[in-house]
Amino acid sequence: MRYIKVFLLVLLFFVIMMLFVQNQASFSDAVTLKFDPMFAPAMQSIPLPRYALLLICFAMGALVVLAMLLWDRLTLSSRLGAARRRGNSLQKQLDKANAQIEKLTAEKAKAEADLAAAQEALKAAAQPAAE
């Protein structure tokens, strides 16, 4: 799959370069950008070739995508940290509950042993009285 991606990227680059070379005269024409908001004075850029405008737009798009990916990465990292903290908290609660269960099981076993000993002592005390 990795090689297919690389091949497709090379193919895309080749097609774009062919487009640029075949239309170089059209891309070299100068374009002046204008911005006339109602609340501010009108602004006008210096004449730029179309290919420079395309490259600037591409770079700005790449920066926006990079910012979005970084934002997503930070959001996911914070969610992961919160989930880990919650998991650790729940693990501590589980460990406490297991320790409590073990303690109660030991107390139950001791109480059963004491009960069995008391029943044996009661039987032993009841036999001489019966004779």
C-alpha positions in Angstrom: 0.0 0.0 0.0 2.9 2.3 0.8 4.3 1.9 -2.7 1.0 2.6 -4.3 0.7 5.8 -2.4 4.2 6.9 -3.5 3.4 5.9 -7.1 0.1 8.0 -7.0 1.9 11.0 -5.5 4.6 10.8 -8.2 2.0 10.5 -10.9 0.0 13.5 -9.5 3.2 15.5 -9.4 4.0 14.6 -13.0 0.5 15.6 -14.2 0.7 18.9 -12.4 4.1 19.7 -13.8 2.9 18.9 -17.3 0.0 21.2 -16.7 2.3 24.0 -15.5 4.8 23.6 -18.4 2.1 23.5 -21.1 0.4 26.6 -19.7 3.3 28.6 -18.5 2.4 31.6 -20.5 -1.1 31.7 -18.9 0.4 31.2 -15.4 2.9 34.1 -15.9 0.1 36.7 -16.4 0.1 39.3 -13.7 -3.0 39.5 -11.4 -3.8 42.4 -9.0 -5.9 41.5 -6.0 -8.4 44.1 -4.7 -10.2 44.3 -1.4 -12.8 47.0 -0.9 -14.6 46.6 2.5 -17.4 49.1 3.2 -15.9 50.1 6.6 -12.3 50.6 5.6 -10.3 52.1 2.7 -9.8 49.9 -0.4 -6.6 47.9 -0.6 -4.8 46.6 -3.7 -1.9 44.2 -4.0 1.1 44.4 -6.2 0.8 42.6 -9.5 1.5 38.9 -8.9 2.0 36.1 -11.4 -0.8 33.5 -11.3 1.7 30.8 -10.4 2.9 32.8 -7.4 -0.7 33.2 -6.3 -1.2 29.5 -6.6 1.9 28.7 -4.6 0.8 31.2 -1.9 -2.7 29.6 -1.7 -1.2 26.1 -1.5 1.2 27.2 1.3 -1.7 28.8 3.2 -3.8 25.7 2.8 -1.0 23.5 4.0 -0.6 25.7 7.1 -4.3 25.5 7.8 -4.3 21.7 7.5 -1.3 21.5 9.7 -2.9 23.7 12.3 -6.1 21.5 12.2 -4.0 18.3 12.6 -2.1 19.8 15.5 -5.3 20.9 17.2 -6.8 17.4 16.7 -3.6 15.8 18.1 -3.7 18.0 21.2 -7.4 17.3 21.7 -6.8 13.5 21.4 -3.8 13.7 23.7 -5.8 15.5 26.4 -8.6 13.0 26.1 -6.1 10.1 26.3 -4.6 11.7 29.5 -8.1 12.0 31.1 -8.9 8.4 30.2 -5.7 7.2 31.7 -6.3 9.1 34.9 -9.8 7.7 35.1 -8.5 4.2 34.4 -5.9 4.6 37.2 -8.5 5.8 39.6 -10.8 2.9 38.8 -8.0 0.5 39.1 -7.2 1.8 42.6 -10.9 1.5 43.5 -10.8 -2.1 42.2 -7.7 -2.9 44.2 -9.3 -1.5 47.4 -12.4 -3.6 46.8 -10.4 -6.7 46.2 -8.4 -6.1 49.4 -11.7 -5.6 51.3 -13.0 -8.9 49.8 -9.9 -10.7 50.8 -10.1 -9.3 54.3 -13.8 -10.3 54.6 -13.1 -13.8 53.2 -10.3 -14.2 55.8 -12.7 -13.0 58.6 -15.4 -15.4 57.3 -13.0 -18.3 57.3 -11.8 -17.5 60.8 -15.4 -17.2 62.0 -16.3 -20.5 60.4 -13.3 -22.1 62.1 -14.3 -20.6 65.5 -17.9 -21.8 64.9 -16.6 -25.4 64.1 -14.4 -25.3 67.2 -17.3 -24.1 69.4 -19.6 -26.9 68.0 -16.9 -29.5 68.7 -16.5 -28.2 72.2 -20.3 -28.2 72.7 -20.4 -31.8 71.5 -17.5 -32.8 73.7 -19.2 -31.1 76.7 -22.6 -32.8 75.9 -21.2 -36.3 75.7 -19.9 -36.5 79.3 -23.2 -35.1 80.6 -25.1 -37.7 78.6 -23.2 -40.6 80.1 
